[in-house]
Amino acid sequence: MAPKRPSYRKGPVVLRGDQIPTETTDARLLKPDQESDWLHADPWRVMRIQAEFVEGFGALAQVGPAISVFGSARTQPDTPTYQLGVDVAKELVAAGYGVITGGGPGLMEAANKGAHEAGGVSVGLGIELPFEQGLNQWVDLGINFRYFFVRKTMFVKYSQGFIVLPGGFGTLDELFEAVTLVQTHKVRSFPIVLVGTEYWSGLKEWLVNVMVEEGTISPGDPDLLPVVDTPEEAVAAVKAGLTRLNSEQDENPFHVGDPI
């Protein structure tokens, strides 16, 4: 059997071998040393960006209530953490939610697998990367994006909450972007739950002992990120957060922050 060749997705196009570009679409968009042709290229990029939003909105409009599950792409299938991702997704489906992930391997794959096996909605929002692995096999509804900022908009718009499993820089990026939107009331609040006390407790301690002490965040801000350990606790925390937020919305329907 021939070895699997690296693939690169550029929107709907799959490239391999010498066809793989040396820069991502995001890199080309932000490149500071472009010559005068950027005056002509950037307006067309706006059309491409607009098309990605249209495609994403069109594909996800009928997804229904869903929770995004974030976590490391490096977690192996034979680990307890991978099984945790599977079980979290199954609990979400049992509670009536679809599952949205970044569509890649590791814990994203685990959550899509759990949702698929439980008969729920399994969504993957992929992204163009230098060595694209494609959407995992457990994604039933998948979209590949060129731009990170378009993809992030889809996570926030079509999720009622976020469950965050152990992960790296990408997971932290998604986590802190979400909590910033909530903290600043830029969007209507939604629950964000961290799963894994051993993994996340150091972060929570740093938020309290360093950021709160320095006055860079408010004393109540770390409470926006509850930490639990089991799939049942994670889903219960999401449901409790949604119930509380819906109650607050009923009492104050004109509070700051509109949905995207």
N, C-alpha and C positions, 0 to 999 in steps of 0.2 A: 504494500500500500504506500502510495506517495505521501511524503510528509505534508502536514497542513501548512499552507502558505499564509503569511501575514496578510490581513485584509485591512482596508481603509474605506470607511463610508463617507462619502461627500454628498449629503442629502440622500437622494434615492440611488446614487451611483456607487458601485463597489469597485475599488481599485486595488490592484496587486502588483508586486514586483516593482519595476522601474516607474510605473504609473503613480505610485504613492508620492504625494507632494511632501516637501520638507517643512511646510508650515501648515498649521490649522487655519480654519476660516477666522476664528477669533484673533489669531496672531496677525493675519493679513489685515483685518479691520483696524487693529490698534497699532500697526507698524508706524513708528515715528519718522522714518527716513524715506517715505515714499516720495517719488518725484512728482512732476506736475500732473501726471495722469490720474492722480487721486481726485483731481477736480472733476473728472469725468466718471471715475469708477465709483466714488462714494454714493452719488444719487442712485445708481443701480443697486448698490448694496442695500439701500433702504427698501427697495422693492423685494429683494430676497428676504430681508428680515420680516417684512410685512407678510410675505408668503408663508414663512414659518409659523407666525402667529395664527394666520388663517387656518393652516393645516392642523395645528395643535388644537385650536378651539373646535374645529369641525370634528376631529376624531374623538375628543374627550367630552363633548357636550352632553352625551347621554350615559356617561359612566355611572352616575348615581352617587350616593354617599360613599366616600372612600377615605382611607387613611394612608399617608405616605410612610413607608418604612425605609430608613436609611441605615447604612452600615458598610463595613469594609468589603472591598472587592477581593481582598486577599485571603479571606477566611476559607479554609478547606472543608469539603463536604463531610469528612470523617471527624469533625470536632463537635464538642457540646454546643459551642456558640452557633454553629451552622444549624443544628437541630433546634436551638432556641428561636432562630429566625423562622424556621418552618412552623413551629408551634405558635409563635406570635401571629403569623398570618392566618393559621387555621382558626385561632380564637377570634380574630377580626371578622372572618367570614361567618362564623357562628353567631356573631353579634350583629350581622347584617351589613357589614362594610366590604367594599372592594379594597384591593391592595394595589398601591402604586409604588414602584421602585425606580431606580435608575436603569434597570434593565440589564445590568451587567452580571458578572460572576460573583462568587462569594456570598455575602449575606443578602445581596439583592436577589440572586438566584434562589437562595433559601426561602425568602419571603414569597417570591413568585411561585415557587414549587408548592409551598403550603397553601396558597390561595387556589392554585389550579387543582390540587388534589382534594381540596375541600369543596370544590364546585363553585367557587366564587369568581369574581372578576379579577383577573391578573393582568396588570398594566405595567409596561416598561417604557420609560422615557430615556432613550439612549442618547449618546453624545459623540460627536466626531472627535476622535483622539488619534495621536500619531500611530499607535498600533491597535486598531479597532478590533475588538473581539466579537462584535455583533451582539444582538440581543440574545439572552439566554433562552433555552428551549422551553421554559415554563411560562413565557410571556404569551398571553392570548391576544392582547391588543398592544402593539408596539409602535412607537414613533421614534425616528432618529433625527436629532437636531444638530444643526451646525453651530449654533450660538448658545453658550451657557446661560446667558441672561434670559433668552426665550424659554429654555427648558425650566429654569427656576420659576418663572412666572406660572408655568403649567402646574408645578408642584403646589404652589400656594393657592392658585385659583380653584383647583379641583380636589383639594384635600380638606377634610374637616379637622384634621389634626395630624401631628407627626409623632411617630415612635422611632427613637434613635437607639440603635444597637451599637456595640463597640465598633469604632471605625477610625480612619486616619484624617488627613487634611481635608479631603472632599466631604467627609461626614461633618467635620467641624465647620466647614464653610456653610453647608446647608443648615446646620443647627443654629449658628449664630446669625445668619441672615434672617432666619425665621423668628428667633427670639428678639432681634432688633425691630422687626416690623411690629411685633406685639408690644414690646416695651414702649415704642414711640407712638403707638396707636395709629400707625400708618394703615393698618388693616384691622378689621374686627378681630378680636382675640380668638385664638384657637389653642387647644391643649398641645403641649410639647412634652413628651415623656421619655426619660432616659432609662434604658434597661441595662442593669449590671452594676450593682453597688461597688464591687471591687474595681471595676474599670473606671467608673465616673466619679467616685467619691473624692478623689484628689482634685478634680476640676471644681466640684462644688465647694470644697474647702478653700480653694484659691479664690473663688468668686467672693466668698464671705470674708475670709481673713485678709485678703489683699485688696480687691476692688472695692468692696463696701467700706473697709477701713480707710482706704485712700479717698473715698468720696467720689469715685468715678462712676459708680452705679448706686442706686438707692437700696436701702436695707431690704426692701421687699422683692427686689428683682431676682435674686437667686430662687425664690419660690416659684418663679415661672418655669423652672426645670425640675420637677419632682423626679426622684430616682426610685426605681422598683427593681425586682429581681425575676419575677415569673411572668409568663405570657398572660396569665389570668389577671395579675396585678396591673400589667401594662394596659390591657383593654379596659379594665375597671377604671383606671385613672383617666383614660381618654373619655370614657362615657361620663364620668363624674365631672370632668372639666367642661364637656359640652353642655351638660345639664345646668351647671352653674352659669355658664356664659349665656345660655338661652334665657335663663331666669333674669340675669342682669339686663339683657336686651329687652325683655318684656317690660321691665321697670323703667328703662331709659332708652327708648327706641331711637333717640337722636344723639347717641353718644359718638364721640370722635372716632373716625376711621371707617372707611367704606371698603367693601370687598373689591378685589381686583377685577 
